[in-house]
Amino acid sequence: MVDEEVFERRPVHWGERLPIVHVVTSMIAENVHHIAEVGALRDIRRGAARSQPFPDRVGPPWWLGESPDSA
């Protein structure tokens, strides 16, 4: 598949025609959403959601949403 083909509209199972890139990114986002749900439920079941404090914010300024000057 060449780069231009990912933007071609293809039929999807509910009848619409969407670019392949949209279908693939939607599938990835849905899987990440479910992974986060499973992780949250696991933490609640283990009791970690109530007993562990929120971790300190660590990382480079761009990751924390800060300007480079404030670092």
C-alpha positions as CSV (number, residue, x, y, z in Angstrom):
1,M,0.0,0.0,0.0
2,V,1.4,3.4,-0.9
3,D,0.8,6.5,1.2
4,E,-2.0,7.9,-1.0
5,E,-4.1,4.8,-0.7
6,V,-4.7,5.3,3.1
7,F,-6.9,8.3,2.2
8,E,-9.0,6.4,-0.3
9,R,-12.5,5.8,0.9
10,R,-13.3,2.1,1.4
11,P,-16.6,0.4,2.5
12,V,-17.0,-0.3,6.2
13,H,-19.4,-2.9,7.7
14,W,-22.1,-0.3,8.6
15,G,-22.5,0.9,5.0
16,E,-20.4,4.1,4.9
17,R,-17.2,4.6,3.0
18,L,-14.3,5.9,5.1
19,P,-10.6,6.5,4.5
20,I,-8.5,3.5,5.8
21,V,-6.5,5.8,8.0
22,H,-9.7,6.8,9.8
23,V,-10.8,3.2,10.3
24,V,-7.4,2.1,11.7
25,T,-7.0,5.1,14.0
26,S,-10.6,4.6,15.3
27,M,-9.7,0.9,16.1
28,I,-6.5,1.9,17.9
29,A,-8.3,4.6,20.0
30,E,-11.1,2.1,20.9
31,N,-8.5,-0.5,22.0
32,V,-6.6,2.1,24.1
33,H,-9.9,3.1,25.7
34,H,-10.7,-0.5,26.7
35,I,-7.2,-1.1,28.0
36,A,-7.6,1.9,30.3
37,E,-11.0,0.7,31.5
38,V,-9.5,-2.8,32.3
39,G,-6.6,-1.1,34.2
40,A,-9.0,1.1,36.2
41,L,-11.2,-1.8,37.1
42,R,-8.2,-3.9,38.1
43,D,-6.9,-1.1,40.3
44,I,-10.3,-0.8,42.0
45,R,-10.6,-4.5,42.5
46,R,-7.1,-4.6,44.1
47,G,-7.8,-1.6,46.3
48,A,-4.9,0.3,44.7
49,A,-7.3,3.0,43.5
50,R,-8.0,4.0,47.1
51,S,-4.7,3.3,48.9
52,Q,-2.1,4.7,46.5
53,P,-1.5,8.4,46.3
54,F,-1.4,10.1,42.9
55,P,2.2,10.0,41.6
56,D,4.3,13.2,41.3
57,R,4.4,14.8,38.0
58,V,7.8,14.0,36.4
59,G,9.0,14.5,32.9
60,P,10.2,17.2,30.5
61,P,8.3,20.5,30.5
62,W,6.6,19.8,27.1
63,W,5.1,16.6,28.6
64,L,3.8,18.3,31.7
65,G,2.3,21.2,29.7
66,E,4.7,23.8,31.0
67,S,6.7,26.3,29.0
68,P,10.4,25.6,28.6
69,D,11.2,28.8,30.5
70,S,9.5,27.6,33.7
71,A,11.8,24.5,33.9
